[in-house]
Amino acid sequence: MRGHAIQAAIAGHGAMIASLVLVEDELSQGVLCHPFGPVIEGHAYHLLTTAENAARADVRAVMAWLRTVVSS
């Protein structure tokens, strides 16, 4: 059974932060994308969304905010 956040991301309701282990099938099938690029070893959570939502202004704003927060 999938978690609510994973189901919501797959349904196109925005982005989520999750362990890549939980969504490896969805990533390999192209259902979800990893818009931040390569995986950085040692980090357990990654932002995931659909390719379509990655282009949305509100999702991009959250991505920019997260980059600022984690780079501090």
Biopython code that builds the backbone (N, CA, C, O; Angstrom):
import numpy as np
from Bio.PDB.StructureBuilder import StructureBuilder

atoms = [
    (1, "MET", "N", (0.835, -1.186, 0.000)),
    (1, "MET", "CA", (0.000, 0.000, 0.000)),
    (1, "MET", "C", (0.880, 1.251, 0.000)),
    (1, "MET", "O", (1.842, 1.334, 0.764)),
    (2, "ARG", "N", (0.562, 2.197, -0.832)),
    (2, "ARG", "CA", (1.314, 3.441, -0.946)),
    (2, "ARG", "C", (0.838, 4.458, 0.063)),
    (2, "ARG", "O", (-0.342, 4.499, 0.411)),
    (3, "GLY", "N", (1.773, 5.293, 0.539)),
    (3, "GLY", "CA", (1.417, 6.372, 1.440)),
    (3, "GLY", "C", (0.621, 7.441, 0.724)),
    (3, "GLY", "O", (0.657, 7.546, -0.502)),
    (4, "HIS", "N", (-0.098, 8.233, 1.502)),
    (4, "HIS", "CA", (-0.920, 9.292, 0.922)),
    (4, "HIS", "C", (-0.101, 10.300, 0.132)),
    (4, "HIS", "O", (-0.540, 10.751, -0.926)),
    (5, "ALA", "N", (1.075, 10.663, 0.619)),
    (5, "ALA", "CA", (1.906, 11.647, -0.092)),
    (5, "ALA", "C", (2.344, 11.106, -1.449)),
    (5, "ALA", "O", (2.353, 11.834, -2.442)),
    (6, "ILE", "N", (2.705, 9.834, -1.488)),
    (6, "ILE", "CA", (3.114, 9.225, -2.767)),
    (6, "ILE", "C", (1.932, 9.198, -3.727)),
    (6, "ILE", "O", (2.072, 9.562, -4.895)),
    (7, "GLN", "N", (0.777, 8.773, -3.243)),
    (7, "GLN", "CA", (-0.425, 8.731, -4.092)),
    (7, "GLN", "C", (-0.783, 10.123, -4.603)),
    (7, "GLN", "O", (-1.164, 10.281, -5.763)),
    (8, "ALA", "N", (-0.663, 11.128, -3.744)),
    (8, "ALA", "CA", (-0.989, 12.496, -4.151)),
    (8, "ALA", "C", (-0.023, 12.983, -5.227)),
    (8, "ALA", "O", (-0.450, 13.612, -6.195)),
    (9, "ALA", "N", (1.266, 12.706, -5.076)),
    (9, "ALA", "CA", (2.242, 13.121, -6.087)),
    (9, "ALA", "C", (1.975, 12.433, -7.420)),
    (9, "ALA", "O", (2.033, 13.070, -8.472)),
    (10, "ILE", "N", (1.685, 11.143, -7.380)),
    (10, "ILE", "CA", (1.383, 10.397, -8.604)),
    (10, "ILE", "C", (0.131, 10.955, -9.278)),
    (10, "ILE", "O", (0.047, 10.993, -10.505)),
    (11, "ALA", "N", (-0.834, 11.384, -8.480)),
    (11, "ALA", "CA", (-2.078, 11.938, -9.029)),
    (11, "ALA", "C", (-1.907, 13.360, -9.550)),
    (11, "ALA", "O", (-2.838, 13.930, -10.118)),
    (12, "GLY", "N", (-0.713, 13.937, -9.358)),
    (12, "GLY", "CA", (-0.455, 15.271, -9.889)),
    (12, "GLY", "C", (-0.839, 16.400, -8.961)),
    (12, "GLY", "O", (-1.042, 17.525, -9.416)),
    (13, "HIS", "N", (-0.945, 16.130, -7.666)),
    (13, "HIS", "CA", (-1.363, 17.145, -6.705)),
    (13, "HIS", "C", (-0.202, 17.930, -6.110)),
    (13, "HIS", "O", (-0.385, 18.607, -5.099)),
    (14, "GLY", "N", (0.972, 17.861, -6.698)),
    (14, "GLY", "CA", (2.109, 18.632, -6.205)),
    (14, "GLY", "C", (3.348, 17.783, -6.042)),
    (14, "GLY", "O", (3.492, 16.730, -6.663)),
    (15, "ALA", "N", (4.239, 18.263, -5.194)),
    (15, "ALA", "CA", (5.528, 17.610, -4.975)),
    (15, "ALA", "C", (5.552, 16.968, -3.597)),
    (15, "ALA", "O", (4.707, 17.259, -2.751)),
    (16, "MET", "N", (6.521, 16.095, -3.380)),
    (16, "MET", "CA", (6.685, 15.453, -2.077)),
    (16, "MET", "C", (8.156, 15.225, -1.809)),
    (16, "MET", "O", (8.972, 15.203, -2.730)),
    (17, "ILE", "N", (8.481, 15.059, -0.566)),
    (17, "ILE", "CA", (9.833, 14.688, -0.166)),
    (17, "ILE", "C", (9.747, 13.260, 0.347)),
    (17, "ILE", "O", (8.951, 12.967, 1.239)),
    (18, "ALA", "N", (10.567, 12.362, -0.214)),
    (18, "ALA", "CA", (10.458, 10.951, 0.147)),
    (18, "ALA", "C", (11.785, 10.238, -0.029)),
    (18, "ALA", "O", (12.698, 10.723, -0.698)),
    (19, "SER", "N", (11.860, 9.096, 0.579)),
    (19, "SER", "CA", (12.978, 8.199, 0.355)),
    (19, "SER", "C", (12.856, 7.633, -1.057)),
    (19, "SER", "O", (11.774, 7.211, -1.466)),
    (20, "LEU", "N", (13.950, 7.620, -1.796)),
    (20, "LEU", "CA", (13.911, 7.091, -3.156)),
    (20, "LEU", "C", (13.607, 5.597, -3.179)),
    (20, "LEU", "O", (13.098, 5.087, -4.176)),
    (21, "VAL", "N", (13.910, 4.897, -2.102)),
    (21, "VAL", "CA", (13.618, 3.468, -2.021)),
    (21, "VAL", "C", (12.120, 3.214, -2.147)),
    (21, "VAL", "O", (11.700, 2.228, -2.752)),
    (22, "LEU", "N", (11.317, 4.108, -1.574)),
    (22, "LEU", "CA", (9.865, 3.919, -1.596)),
    (22, "LEU", "C", (9.247, 4.133, -2.966)),
    (22, "LEU", "O", (8.149, 3.641, -3.229)),
    (23, "VAL", "N", (9.922, 4.852, -3.837)),
    (23, "VAL", "CA", (9.346, 5.192, -5.139)),
    (23, "VAL", "C", (10.231, 4.766, -6.307)),
    (23, "VAL", "O", (10.118, 5.313, -7.404)),
    (24, "GLU", "N", (11.111, 3.794, -6.075)),
    (24, "GLU", "CA", (12.031, 3.399, -7.140)),
    (24, "GLU", "C", (11.304, 2.897, -8.389)),
    (24, "GLU", "O", (11.742, 3.168, -9.507)),
    (25, "ASP", "N", (10.192, 2.164, -8.210)),
    (25, "ASP", "CA", (9.434, 1.681, -9.374)),
    (25, "ASP", "C", (8.838, 2.842, -10.160)),
    (25, "ASP", "O", (8.915, 2.867, -11.388)),
    (26, "GLU", "N", (8.243, 3.805, -9.455)),
    (26, "GLU", "CA", (7.630, 4.957, -10.107)),
    (26, "GLU", "C", (8.671, 5.803, -10.838)),
    (26, "GLU", "O", (8.394, 6.335, -11.913)),
    (27, "LEU", "N", (9.848, 5.929, -10.267)),
    (27, "LEU", "CA", (10.924, 6.677, -10.928)),
    (27, "LEU", "C", (11.394, 5.951, -12.181)),
    (27, "LEU", "O", (11.567, 6.571, -13.230)),
    (28, "SER", "N", (11.603, 4.635, -12.078)),
    (28, "SER", "CA", (12.087, 3.877, -13.240)),
    (28, "SER", "C", (11.058, 3.814, -14.356)),
    (28, "SER", "O", (11.421, 3.704, -15.527)),
    (29, "GLN", "N", (9.756, 3.885, -14.001)),
    (29, "GLN", "CA", (8.689, 3.863, -15.002)),
    (29, "GLN", "C", (8.351, 5.252, -15.536)),
    (29, "GLN", "O", (7.548, 5.379, -16.460)),
    (30, "GLY", "N", (8.962, 6.304, -14.958)),
    (30, "GLY", "CA", (8.699, 7.657, -15.407)),
    (30, "GLY", "C", (7.412, 8.256, -14.857)),
    (30, "GLY", "O", (6.984, 9.316, -15.314)),
    (31, "VAL", "N", (6.787, 7.599, -13.885)),
    (31, "VAL", "CA", (5.565, 8.116, -13.274)),
    (31, "VAL", "C", (5.893, 9.347, -12.431)),
    (31, "VAL", "O", (5.140, 10.321, -12.432)),
    (32, "LEU", "N", (7.012, 9.305, -11.712)),
    (32, "LEU", "CA", (7.520, 10.442, -10.950)),
    (32, "LEU", "C", (8.891, 10.813, -11.493)),
    (32, "LEU", "O", (9.580, 9.984, -12.087)),
    (33, "CYS", "N", (9.281, 12.061, -11.285)),
    (33, "CYS", "CA", (10.616, 12.483, -11.690)),
    (33, "CYS", "C", (11.322, 13.085, -10.487)),
    (33, "CYS", "O", (10.688, 13.461, -9.501)),
    (34, "HIS", "N", (12.619, 13.169, -10.580)),
    (34, "HIS", "CA", (13.474, 13.701, -9.525)),
    (34, "HIS", "C", (14.060, 15.003, -10.071)),
    (34, "HIS", "O", (15.151, 14.991, -10.641)),
    (35, "PRO", "N", (13.341, 16.145, -9.904)),
    (35, "PRO", "CA", (13.719, 17.379, -10.594)),
    (35, "PRO", "C", (15.007, 18.028, -10.113)),
    (35, "PRO", "O", (15.492, 18.958, -10.758)),
    (36, "PHE", "N", (15.580, 17.573, -9.004)),
    (36, "PHE", "CA", (16.816, 18.169, -8.523)),
    (36, "PHE", "C", (18.051, 17.547, -9.145)),
    (36, "PHE", "O", (19.167, 17.951, -8.818)),
    (37, "GLY", "N", (17.888, 16.583, -10.025)),
    (37, "GLY", "CA", (19.041, 16.013, -10.690)),
    (37, "GLY", "C", (19.611, 14.824, -9.959)),
    (37, "GLY", "O", (18.860, 14.023, -9.401)),
    (38, "PRO", "N", (20.936, 14.688, -9.947)),
    (38, "PRO", "CA", (21.556, 13.470, -9.412)),
    (38, "PRO", "C", (21.325, 13.317, -7.902)),
    (38, "PRO", "O", (21.123, 14.288, -7.173)),
    (39, "VAL", "N", (21.367, 12.070, -7.479)),
    (39, "VAL", "CA", (21.233, 11.751, -6.060)),
    (39, "VAL", "C", (22.546, 12.057, -5.360)),
    (39, "VAL", "O", (23.617, 11.695, -5.848)),
    (40, "ILE", "N", (22.465, 12.711, -4.235)),
    (40, "ILE", "CA", (23.653, 13.005, -3.437)),
    (40, "ILE", "C", (23.739, 11.944, -2.355)),
    (40, "ILE", "O", (22.832, 11.813, -1.533)),
    (41, "GLU", "N", (24.824, 11.190, -2.355)),
    (41, "GLU", "CA", (24.983, 10.110, -1.385)),
    (41, "GLU", "C", (24.878, 10.650, 0.031)),
    (41, "GLU", "O", (25.375, 11.734, 0.337)),
    (42, "GLY", "N", (24.226, 9.878, 0.887)),
    (42, "GLY", "CA", (24.111, 10.249, 2.282)),
    (42, "GLY", "C", (22.845, 10.998, 2.620)),
    (42, "GLY", "O", (22.539, 11.174, 3.800)),
    (43, "HIS", "N", (22.105, 11.442, 1.636)),
    (43, "HIS", "CA", (20.851, 12.134, 1.891)),
    (43, "HIS", "C", (19.713, 11.131, 1.741)),
    (43, "HIS", "O", (19.617, 10.440, 0.727)),
    (44, "ALA", "N", (18.859, 11.054, 2.745)),
    (44, "ALA", "CA", (17.819, 10.035, 2.763)),
    (44, "ALA", "C", (16.532, 10.469, 2.066)),
    (44, "ALA", "O", (15.733, 9.613, 1.686)),
    (45, "TYR", "N", (16.308, 11.766, 1.887)),
    (45, "TYR", "CA", (15.049, 12.236, 1.320)),
    (45, "TYR", "C", (15.299, 13.135, 0.120)),
    (45, "TYR", "O", (16.288, 13.865, 0.069)),
    (46, "HIS", "N", (14.383, 13.071, -0.849)),
    (46, "HIS", "CA", (14.510, 13.819, -2.098)),
    (46, "HIS", "C", (13.146, 14.344, -2.505)),
    (46, "HIS", "O", (12.126, 13.714, -2.227)),
    (47, "LEU", "N", (13.123, 15.487, -3.157)),
    (47, "LEU", "CA", (11.871, 16.046, -3.651)),
    (47, "LEU", "C", (11.474, 15.310, -4.919)),
    (47, "LEU", "O", (12.288, 15.138, -5.827)),
    (48, "LEU", "N", (10.217, 14.874, -4.980)),
    (48, "LEU", "CA", (9.705, 14.145, -6.133)),
    (48, "LEU", "C", (8.391, 14.759, -6.577)),
    (48, "LEU", "O", (7.603, 15.231, -5.757)),
    (49, "THR", "N", (8.161, 14.748, -7.880)),
    (49, "THR", "CA", (6.912, 15.247, -8.447)),
    (49, "THR", "C", (6.759, 14.659, -9.837)),
    (49, "THR", "O", (7.651, 13.957, -10.312)),
    (50, "THR", "N", (5.653, 14.929, -10.491)),
    (50, "THR", "CA", (5.520, 14.513, -11.886)),
    (50, "THR", "C", (6.282, 15.518, -12.748)),
    (50, "THR", "O", (6.528, 16.644, -12.316)),
    (51, "ALA", "N", (6.650, 15.125, -13.944)),
    (51, "ALA", "CA", (7.357, 16.028, -14.850)),
    (51, "ALA", "C", (6.497, 17.261, -15.148)),
    (51, "ALA", "O", (7.012, 18.374, -15.250)),
    (52, "GLU", "N", (5.195, 17.051, -15.284)),
    (52, "GLU", "CA", (4.276, 18.170, -15.556)),
    (52, "GLU", "C", (4.256, 19.161, -14.395)),
    (52, "GLU", "O", (4.309, 20.372, -14.611)),
    (53, "ASN", "N", (4.181, 18.656, -13.174)),
    (53, "ASN", "CA", (4.143, 19.548, -12.017)),
    (53, "ASN", "C", (5.473, 20.239, -11.769)),
    (53, "ASN", "O", (5.500, 21.319, -11.180)),
    (54, "ALA", "N", (6.567, 19.649, -12.201)),
    (54, "ALA", "CA", (7.878, 20.275, -12.021)),
    (54, "ALA", "C", (7.953, 21.610, -12.758)),
    (54, "ALA", "O", (8.787, 22.452, -12.426)),
    (55, "ALA", "N", (7.095, 21.809, -13.749)),
    (55, "ALA", "CA", (7.077, 23.056, -14.512)),
    (55, "ALA", "C", (6.138, 24.107, -13.909)),
    (55, "ALA", "O", (6.151, 25.260, -14.338)),
    (56, "ARG", "N", (5.321, 23.720, -12.918)),
    (56, "ARG", "CA", (4.382, 24.664, -12.303)),
    (56, "ARG", "C", (5.111, 25.689, -11.456)),
    (56, "ARG", "O", (6.095, 25.364, -10.791)),
    (57, "ALA", "N", (4.638, 26.917, -11.477)),
    (57, "ALA", "CA", (5.277, 28.011, -10.731)),
    (57, "ALA", "C", (5.274, 27.759, -9.229)),
    (57, "ALA", "O", (6.272, 28.029, -8.561)),
    (58, "ASP", "N", (4.171, 27.246, -8.684)),
    (58, "ASP", "CA", (4.125, 27.031, -7.243)),
    (58, "ASP", "C", (5.063, 25.910, -6.800)),
    (58, "ASP", "O", (5.690, 26.004, -5.745)),
    (59, "VAL", "N", (5.160, 24.856, -7.601)),
    (59, "VAL", "CA", (6.075, 23.761, -7.275)),
    (59, "VAL", "C", (7.522, 24.243, -7.412)),
    (59, "VAL", "O", (8.372, 23.905, -6.588)),
    (60, "ARG", "N", (7.798, 25.029, -8.449)),
    (60, "ARG", "CA", (9.152, 25.562, -8.629)),
    (60, "ARG", "C", (9.529, 26.496, -7.477)),
    (60, "ARG", "O", (10.695, 26.548, -7.084)),
    (61, "ALA", "N", (8.557, 27.232, -6.931)),
    (61, "ALA", "CA", (8.824, 28.109, -5.796)),
    (61, "ALA", "C", (9.201, 27.288, -4.564)),
    (61, "ALA", "O", (10.114, 27.658, -3.825)),
    (62, "VAL", "N", (8.503, 26.177, -4.344)),
    (62, "VAL", "CA", (8.854, 25.302, -3.217)),
    (62, "VAL", "C", (10.236, 24.702, -3.431)),
    (62, "VAL", "O", (11.027, 24.617, -2.491)),
    (63, "MET", "N", (10.533, 24.287, -4.653)),
    (63, "MET", "CA", (11.860, 23.731, -4.943)),
    (63, "MET", "C", (12.948, 24.764, -4.666)),
    (63, "MET", "O", (13.974, 24.429, -4.074)),
    (64, "ALA", "N", (12.744, 26.008, -5.082)),
    (64, "ALA", "CA", (13.732, 27.064, -4.842)),
    (64, "ALA", "C", (13.901, 27.316, -3.354)),
    (64, "ALA", "O", (15.021, 27.488, -2.873)),
    (65, "TRP", "N", (12.783, 27.339, -2.618)),
    (65, "TRP", "CA", (12.842, 27.550, -1.174)),
    (65, "TRP", "C", (13.611, 26.416, -0.498)),
    (65, "TRP", "O", (14.453, 26.666, 0.365)),
    (66, "LEU", "N", (13.323, 25.164, -0.888)),
    (66, "LEU", "CA", (14.034, 24.027, -0.293)),
    (66, "LEU", "C", (15.529, 24.091, -0.577)),
    (66, "LEU", "O", (16.343, 23.795, 0.298)),
    (67, "ARG", "N", (15.889, 24.473, -1.791)),
    (67, "ARG", "CA", (17.322, 24.599, -2.115)),
    (67, "ARG", "C", (17.977, 25.628, -1.200)),
    (67, "ARG", "O", (19.089, 25.410, -0.718)),
    (68, "THR", "N", (17.302, 26.742, -0.959)),
    (68, "THR", "CA", (17.836, 27.783, -0.087)),
    (68, "THR", "C", (17.994, 27.253, 1.337)),
    (68, "THR", "O", (19.025, 27.472, 1.973)),
    (69, "VAL", "N", (16.989, 26.566, 1.828)),
    (69, "VAL", "CA", (17.004, 26.064, 3.198)),
    (69, "VAL", "C", (18.113, 25.028, 3.402)),
    (69, "VAL", "O", (18.848, 25.089, 4.388)),
    (70, "VAL", "N", (18.231, 24.086, 2.477)),
    (70, "VAL", "CA", (19.216, 23.016, 2.673)),
    (70, "VAL", "C", (20.641, 23.462, 2.370)),
    (70, "VAL", "O", (21.591, 22.810, 2.806)),
    (71, "SER", "N", (20.809, 24.539, 1.646)),
    (71, "SER", "CA", (22.169, 25.009, 1.351)),
    (71, "SER", "C", (22.718, 25.924, 2.440)),
    (71, "SER", "O", (23.889, 26.303, 2.407)),
    (72, "SER", "N", (21.867, 26.279, 3.406)),
    (72, "SER", "CA", (22.306, 27.179, 4.496)),
    (72, "SER", "C", (23.110, 26.436, 5.532)),
    (72, "SER", "O", (23.556, 27.033, 6.512)),
]
sb = StructureBuilder()
sb.init_structure("model")
sb.init_model(0)
sb.init_chain("A")
sb.init_seg("    ")
for serial, (resi, resn, name, xyz) in enumerate(atoms, 1):
    if name == "N":
        sb.init_residue(resn, " ", resi, " ")
    sb.init_atom(name, np.array(xyz, "f"), 0.0, 1.0, " ", f" {name:<3s}", serial, name[0])
structure = sb.get_structure()
